[in-house]
Amino acid sequence: MPAAVYLLGLTIFSLVTAEFMVAGMMPALAEDFSVSLAQVGNLIAFYALGMALGAPPVTVLVVARGIGNKRALLGLLVVYVLSAALGAAAPSYTVLLLARVLMGVSSAACIGLCMTLCASLVAPAARGRAVAVVLAGLMLSPVIGVPLTNIVEHHFGWRASAWLIVALSLLCAVLVATCLKPSAGDRQTPLRQQWLSLGNPALWGAYLTSGLIIGATFAGFSYITPILLDAVGVLPSQVAPLLALYGVANVLGNLLVGRIADSHTYSALGWGLVLLMLAMAGFAMAGQVVWLNLGCFIAIGLTGVALNPAMVARVMKAAEPGALVNALHTSVITAGLALGSWAGGAAIDAGYGLRAPLWVGAVLALCGVLSLLRPWLGARTATPCNAV
C-alpha cells in the first residue's frame, strides 16, 4: 500500500478527532463560556451541519475552477487549520460556534478529496483495502484521538486540546504539500462529467444504504452512555473501557470488511446490516443479562461504522469516484448520523424508555437491508453466470 494512503488516513484521523472531541470536554466549555450543556452540544451539531450542507457547494467550486485534487486538499486543509486556530483562541461562544461551522465545511470537503486521491493511488481492484486503511483514521479517532484530547483538557484546559488539533492538522497539511506526489488521478474530472455521474440511480441507491447504516448505528450509539449506566447497570468507571473496546471492535471490523469490500461488496453490506439489526434488537431486549447486553454492544461495533469500506467500494463501483461524488457521500453519511441521533432522542422524549433508540436503530438497519435487497440478490445471481 502506498505511503500516501497512510498519510490520508492520518488526515482523516485529525479531522474526526476534532469533530467529536467536544463530547469529552462539555463541562469545561460550559463553564468557560457560561452556556448550557445543550449549547455545548450544538458545537457538535453545527460542525455536522457544516459537513452536510457545506461540502457539495465547496466541491462544485473546486471542480468548476479545475483545481487539482492535491492542491484542493492542501488549500482546504489550510482553511481548516485557520478555522481551528480561530476556535482555539475564541473569545466567545459565538466565535467558537462560527469556527466549528467553518471546520465542518472544510472537513467534509477534505474527506471527499481524501477518498478521491486514495482511489487514484491504487488499482481499482485494491480500492476497498486502500479505503479501509484511510478510514482506519476514522476508527482510531474515538479509541486514541478523543481520549487523548480529553487527557490534555483535564491537565491543561480545553484550549490546549484545541491547539493540539491545530498542530496535528498543520502537520498533515505540510506532509500533503511535501510528500503527496501529483499523479494522473490528481486532475479534476470535468464538472459536467461529474454532474452526469450523479444521474446514476445505482449511485443514489448506494447513498441511501450508507445513510441508513450510519443512521442506524448512531440512533443507538448517541445514547449509549445513559443506556449502559441506567438500563444495563454498568458502573461509571466501566464506561470508558467499554467505549474503548467498542472502538477496537470498530477497527477490527473495518479491517475485515476492507479485505472483502472489493470482491464481496454487497454480501459485506447485506450480512453486516443483518447482524447490525439483530444486535440492535438483541440489545433492546437483553434486559439485565449483562453478557448479552455487552455482546450485542460489541457486535454493533463490529458492524455499523465498520462497514464504511464496503459503502465506499459500492459508491466507487456505481460511479467514477470524483470529488463531487465522494463529497456528496460524506454529506449523506453526516445527514444519516443527524437523522439517527434525532430519531433516537425523539423516541426517548416520547416516553418509550432508554432502550427505545436501539429499536430505532434496528428499524433503520432493516430499512437498509430492504434498500440493498435488489442489488444484493442481483449480484448473487450474476456471480455464477460470470464464472461460466
Secondary structure, DSSP 8 states (H G I E B T S, - for coil): --HHHHHHHHHHHHHHHHHHGGGGGHHHHHHHHT--HHHHHHHHHHHHHHHHHHHHHHHHHHHHTT--HHHHHHHHHHHHHHHHHHHHT-SSHHHHHHHHHHHHHHHHHHHHHHHHHHHHHS-GGGHHHHHHHHHHHHHHIIIIIHHHHHHHHHHH-HHHHHHHHHHHHHHHHHHHHHH----GGGS---HHHHHHHTT-HHHHHHHHHHHHHHHHHHHHHTTHHHIIIIII---HHHHHHHHHHHHHHHHHHHHHHHHHTTTSHHHHHHHHHHHHHHHHHHHHH-TT-HHHHHHHHHHHHHSGGGGHHHHHHHHHHHS---HHHHHHHHHHHHHHHHHHHHHHHHHHHTTS-TTHHHHHHHHHHHHHHHHHHHHHHHHHHHHHHHH-
